[in-house]
Amino acid sequence: MSLRLGRAIQWDPEKEQVIGDQEAAAMCVRPYRAPWDGVLKSLVKV
């Protein structure tokens, strides 16, 4: 992520998420194949 974005990324190891960078946080999500993509989107609220 850091190489792709061209900047340093802050990571919270306890929460396992990016701190203060929504663009980098969006890169942490993996796309799912159909039909699971719709099912998981309905269950997970970001």
C-alpha positions as CSV (number, residue, x, y, z in Angstrom):
1,M,0.0,0.0,0.0
2,S,2.7,2.4,0.9
3,L,4.5,1.9,-2.4
4,R,1.3,2.2,-4.4
5,L,0.3,5.4,-2.6
6,G,3.8,6.9,-2.4
7,R,3.6,7.7,1.3
8,A,4.0,6.1,4.7
9,I,1.1,4.3,6.3
10,Q,0.3,4.1,10.0
11,W,-0.9,0.7,11.2
12,D,-2.7,-0.1,14.5
13,P,-1.6,-3.7,15.3
14,E,-4.2,-4.2,18.0
15,K,-7.2,-3.1,15.9
16,E,-5.5,-4.4,12.7
17,Q,-6.5,-1.3,10.7
18,V,-4.9,1.7,9.0
19,I,-4.8,4.9,11.0
20,G,-5.9,8.2,9.5
21,D,-5.8,7.3,5.8
22,Q,-9.1,6.3,4.2
23,E,-7.6,5.6,0.8
24,A,-5.1,3.1,2.3
25,A,-7.9,1.6,4.5
26,A,-10.0,1.0,1.4
27,M,-7.1,-1.0,-0.1
28,C,-7.3,-3.5,2.8
29,V,-10.6,-4.9,1.5
30,R,-10.5,-7.9,-0.8
31,P,-13.1,-8.2,-3.6
32,Y,-15.3,-11.3,-3.4
33,R,-16.7,-13.4,-6.2
34,A,-20.4,-13.6,-7.0
35,P,-22.7,-14.5,-5.3
36,W,-20.8,-13.8,-2.1
37,D,-20.0,-10.2,-2.9
38,G,-23.7,-9.2,-2.4
39,V,-24.2,-11.4,0.6
40,L,-21.2,-10.0,2.4
41,K,-21.9,-6.4,1.5
42,S,-25.3,-6.8,3.1
43,L,-23.8,-8.2,6.3
44,V,-20.8,-5.9,6.7
45,K,-21.3,-2.2,7.4
46,V,-18.2,-0.1,6.8
